[in-house]
Amino acid sequence: MIDKNIVKNLVEQWLEGKDYFLVGIEINSDNKIVVEIDHADGVWIEDCVELSRFIEDHLDREQEDYELEVGSAGLGQPFKVEQQYHNFVGKEVEVLDGDGKKYKGVLKSVSGRDFTVTTSEKVKVEGKKRPQLQEVDRAFSMDGVKYCKYLISFK
């Protein structure tokens, strides 16, 4: 089986000086290598091809055969690395917390492994008979949620 660290080092070499970042590398028992990269402005197919060729130029199929797939992290997929949170500040996200409760709102800020989402919620206001819709900041930890993902809007 191909060593994941070798592939990771190759990807990191290719990433040097570029605004792309590594999201994940998976290698299964059949030597299928899946590399996911991302960029604040999206991923270009030409860059995926370039990275794929770079990896292929440095791995020897004669020594060990493999299948290689290079792509983007994918919109609408849960965030896997901290940089993805930073890229979507100001955008609408969905969070599934550790207790299984979903929140939808705007990703307001990211600080270390913590992030804040501004949601619209009905809140009991003193002097009012009915709850009023208000913006509420909810704090989460990346390690304490089941997922956080960008909500694609077709408006």
Contacts in CASP RR format, 6 or more apart in sequence:
PFRMAT RR
TARGET T0000
AUTHOR 0000-0000-0000
METHOD contacts of the structure
MODEL  1
MIDKNIVKNLVEQWLEGKDYFLVGIEINSDNKIVVEIDHADGVWIEDCVE
LSRFIEDHLDREQEDYELEVGSAGLGQPFKVEQQYHNFVGKEVEVLDGDG
KKYKGVLKSVSGRDFTVTTSEKVKVEGKKRPQLQEVDRAFSMDGVKYCKY
LISFK
1 27 0 8 1.000
1 29 0 8 1.000
1 31 0 8 1.000
1 64 0 8 1.000
2 27 0 8 1.000
2 31 0 8 1.000
2 33 0 8 1.000
2 59 0 8 1.000
2 64 0 8 1.000
2 66 0 8 1.000
4 25 0 8 1.000
4 27 0 8 1.000
6 59 0 8 1.000
7 25 0 8 1.000
7 27 0 8 1.000
7 33 0 8 1.000
7 35 0 8 1.000
7 55 0 8 1.000
7 59 0 8 1.000
8 22 0 8 1.000
8 25 0 8 1.000
10 54 0 8 1.000
10 55 0 8 1.000
10 58 0 8 1.000
10 59 0 8 1.000
11 22 0 8 1.000
11 25 0 8 1.000
11 35 0 8 1.000
11 37 0 8 1.000
11 51 0 8 1.000
11 55 0 8 1.000
12 22 0 8 1.000
13 54 0 8 1.000
14 50 0 8 1.000
14 51 0 8 1.000
14 54 0 8 1.000
14 55 0 8 1.000
15 21 0 8 1.000
15 22 0 8 1.000
15 37 0 8 1.000
19 39 0 8 1.000
19 40 0 8 1.000
19 41 0 8 1.000
20 37 0 8 1.000
20 38 0 8 1.000
20 39 0 8 1.000
20 43 0 8 1.000
20 47 0 8 1.000
21 37 0 8 1.000
21 38 0 8 1.000
21 39 0 8 1.000
21 81 0 8 1.000
21 83 0 8 1.000
22 35 0 8 1.000
22 36 0 8 1.000
22 37 0 8 1.000
22 81 0 8 1.000
23 36 0 8 1.000
23 37 0 8 1.000
23 38 0 8 1.000
23 73 0 8 1.000
23 80 0 8 1.000
23 81 0 8 1.000
23 84 0 8 1.000
24 35 0 8 1.000
24 36 0 8 1.000
24 80 0 8 1.000
24 81 0 8 1.000
25 33 0 8 1.000
25 34 0 8 1.000
25 35 0 8 1.000
25 36 0 8 1.000
26 33 0 8 1.000
26 34 0 8 1.000
27 33 0 8 1.000
27 34 0 8 1.000
30 67 0 8 1.000
31 64 0 8 1.000
31 65 0 8 1.000
31 66 0 8 1.000
31 67 0 8 1.000
32 66 0 8 1.000
32 67 0 8 1.000
32 69 0 8 1.000
33 55 0 8 1.000
33 66 0 8 1.000
33 67 0 8 1.000
33 68 0 8 1.000
33 69 0 8 1.000
34 69 0 8 1.000
35 51 0 8 1.000
35 55 0 8 1.000
35 68 0 8 1.000
35 69 0 8 1.000
35 70 0 8 1.000
35 71 0 8 1.000
36 71 0 8 1.000
36 72 0 8 1.000
36 73 0 8 1.000
36 74 0 8 1.000
36 80 0 8 1.000
37 43 0 8 1.000
37 47 0 8 1.000
37 48 0 8 1.000
37 51 0 8 1.000
37 70 0 8 1.000
37 71 0 8 1.000
37 72 0 8 1.000
37 73 0 8 1.000
38 72 0 8 1.000
38 73 0 8 1.000
38 74 0 8 1.000
38 81 0 8 1.000
38 83 0 8 1.000
38 84 0 8 1.000
38 87 0 8 1.000
39 47 0 8 1.000
40 87 0 8 1.000
42 72 0 8 1.000
43 71 0 8 1.000
43 72 0 8 1.000
43 73 0 8 1.000
48 70 0 8 1.000
48 71 0 8 1.000
48 72 0 8 1.000
49 70 0 8 1.000
51 70 0 8 1.000
52 68 0 8 1.000
52 70 0 8 1.000
55 68 0 8 1.000
55 70 0 8 1.000
56 68 0 8 1.000
59 66 0 8 1.000
73 80 0 8 1.000
73 84 0 8 1.000
75 150 0 8 1.000
75 152 0 8 1.000
76 149 0 8 1.000
76 150 0 8 1.000
76 151 0 8 1.000
76 152 0 8 1.000
77 149 0 8 1.000
78 147 0 8 1.000
78 148 0 8 1.000
78 149 0 8 1.000
79 85 0 8 1.000
79 88 0 8 1.000
79 142 0 8 1.000
79 147 0 8 1.000
79 148 0 8 1.000
79 149 0 8 1.000
79 150 0 8 1.000
82 110 0 8 1.000
82 112 0 8 1.000
82 113 0 8 1.000
82 142 0 8 1.000
85 107 0 8 1.000
85 110 0 8 1.000
85 115 0 8 1.000
85 142 0 8 1.000
85 148 0 8 1.000
86 110 0 8 1.000
88 107 0 8 1.000
88 150 0 8 1.000
89 107 0 8 1.000
89 108 0 8 1.000
89 109 0 8 1.000
89 110 0 8 1.000
90 106 0 8 1.000
90 107 0 8 1.000
90 108 0 8 1.000
91 106 0 8 1.000
91 107 0 8 1.000
91 150 0 8 1.000
91 151 0 8 1.000
92 104 0 8 1.000
92 105 0 8 1.000
92 106 0 8 1.000
92 107 0 8 1.000
92 150 0 8 1.000
92 151 0 8 1.000
92 153 0 8 1.000
93 104 0 8 1.000
93 105 0 8 1.000
93 106 0 8 1.000
93 107 0 8 1.000
93 117 0 8 1.000
93 148 0 8 1.000
93 149 0 8 1.000
93 150 0 8 1.000
93 151 0 8 1.000
94 102 0 8 1.000
94 103 0 8 1.000
94 104 0 8 1.000
94 105 0 8 1.000
94 147 0 8 1.000
94 148 0 8 1.000
94 149 0 8 1.000
94 151 0 8 1.000
95 102 0 8 1.000
95 103 0 8 1.000
95 104 0 8 1.000
95 117 0 8 1.000
95 138 0 8 1.000
95 140 0 8 1.000
95 145 0 8 1.000
95 147 0 8 1.000
95 148 0 8 1.000
96 102 0 8 1.000
96 145 0 8 1.000
96 146 0 8 1.000
96 147 0 8 1.000
96 148 0 8 1.000
97 103 0 8 1.000
97 140 0 8 1.000
97 144 0 8 1.000
97 145 0 8 1.000
97 146 0 8 1.000
98 144 0 8 1.000
98 145 0 8 1.000
98 146 0 8 1.000
100 146 0 8 1.000
103 117 0 8 1.000
103 119 0 8 1.000
103 138 0 8 1.000
104 119 0 8 1.000
104 151 0 8 1.000
105 117 0 8 1.000
105 118 0 8 1.000
105 119 0 8 1.000
105 120 0 8 1.000
105 151 0 8 1.000
106 117 0 8 1.000
106 118 0 8 1.000
107 115 0 8 1.000
107 116 0 8 1.000
107 117 0 8 1.000
107 148 0 8 1.000
108 115 0 8 1.000
108 116 0 8 1.000
108 117 0 8 1.000
108 118 0 8 1.000
108 137 0 8 1.000
109 115 0 8 1.000
109 116 0 8 1.000
110 116 0 8 1.000
113 141 0 8 1.000
113 142 0 8 1.000
113 143 0 8 1.000
114 139 0 8 1.000
114 140 0 8 1.000
114 141 0 8 1.000
114 142 0 8 1.000
115 139 0 8 1.000
115 140 0 8 1.000
115 141 0 8 1.000
115 142 0 8 1.000
115 148 0 8 1.000
116 137 0 8 1.000
116 138 0 8 1.000
116 139 0 8 1.000
116 140 0 8 1.000
117 137 0 8 1.000
117 138 0 8 1.000
117 140 0 8 1.000
118 135 0 8 1.000
118 136 0 8 1.000
118 137 0 8 1.000
118 138 0 8 1.000
119 135 0 8 1.000
119 136 0 8 1.000
119 138 0 8 1.000
120 133 0 8 1.000
120 134 0 8 1.000
120 135 0 8 1.000
120 136 0 8 1.000
121 133 0 8 1.000
121 134 0 8 1.000
121 136 0 8 1.000
122 131 0 8 1.000
122 132 0 8 1.000
122 133 0 8 1.000
122 134 0 8 1.000
123 131 0 8 1.000
123 132 0 8 1.000
123 133 0 8 1.000
123 134 0 8 1.000
123 136 0 8 1.000
124 131 0 8 1.000
125 131 0 8 1.000
125 132 0 8 1.000
125 134 0 8 1.000
140 148 0 8 1.000
142 148 0 8 1.000
END
